[in-house]
Amino acid sequence: MIRIAQKVCKVGAKRQEGFLYFVDKNGNVARAKMARGKKKGKSKIEVVAKCGVKKEKGYLYFVDKQGDVSRAKMARGR
């Protein structure tokens, strides 16, 4: 079954190599340096773009290839 994602907020965040981009708990686009086996502990998180997306239950929110915030229905139960 193919799941279609829908855009929630157009941000157009430019991606840099070596960073993980995600939607934080406030609904903003944030990034963290990816650990490559060098140090342990939390990496510094910085907000890339403020969009304040209100998250709904049952959806997975992510930053798509264009740098925008999208969501897809979660597959729960079968």
C-alpha positions as a printed Julia matrix, in Angstrom:
78×3 Matrix{Float64}:
  0.0    0.0    0.0
  1.4    3.38  -1.01
  1.18   6.19   1.52
  1.01   9.7    0.12
  2.54  12.57   2.09
  0.99  16.01   2.11
  2.84  19.3    2.55
  1.97  21.14   5.74
  4.31  24.14   5.62
  6.54  25.42   2.79
  9.92  26.3    4.28
 12.53  25.49   1.63
 15.27  24.8    4.2
 18.66  24.27   2.56
 20.26  21.03   3.7
 23.91  20.67   4.67
 25.75  17.37   4.63
 26.44  15.82   8.04
 23.25  17.1    9.69
 19.98  15.36  10.57
 16.9   17.5    9.84
 13.64  16.97  11.73
 10.47  18.66  13.04
 10.95  19.5   16.74
  8.3   19.44  19.48
  7.37  23.08  18.78
  6.68  22.33  15.09
  9.82  24.06  13.78
 12.46  22.66  11.42
 15.59  21.85  13.41
 18.9   20.12  12.8
 21.53  18.24  14.78
 25.04  17.17  13.83
 25.13  13.45  13.06
 27.39  11.43  15.35
 29.97   9.37  13.53
 31.34   7.3   16.42
 33.52  10.07  17.84
 31.84  11.33  21.01
 28.99  10.32  23.26
 26.22  12.52  24.59
 23.71  14.9   23.09
 24.55  17.02  20.09
 23.57  20.68  19.9
 20.17  21.24  18.27
 19.59  24.43  16.32
 16.35  25.71  14.78
 16.7   26.25  11.03
 13.23  27.68  10.27
 10.28  28.64  12.45
  6.92  27.49  11.13
  5.05  26.41  14.3
  3.2   23.42  12.84
  0.45  22.05  15.1
  0.92  18.27  15.14
 -2.12  16.0   14.93
 -2.26  12.56  16.47
 -1.81   9.66  14.03
  0.55  11.47  11.62
  4.3   11.33  11.12
  5.84  14.77  10.5
  9.13  15.05   8.61
 11.28  17.36   6.46
 10.98  16.27   2.82
 13.55  16.5    0.0
 12.55  20.08  -0.86
 13.13  21.18   2.75
  9.41  21.59   3.51
  7.43  20.09   6.4
  5.24  17.19   5.29
  3.13  14.58   7.03
  2.02  11.03   6.34
 -0.61   8.87   8.01
  1.03   6.38  10.41
  0.45   2.7    9.85
 -1.02   1.56  13.18
 -2.71  -1.8   13.64
 -3.43  -4.1   10.76
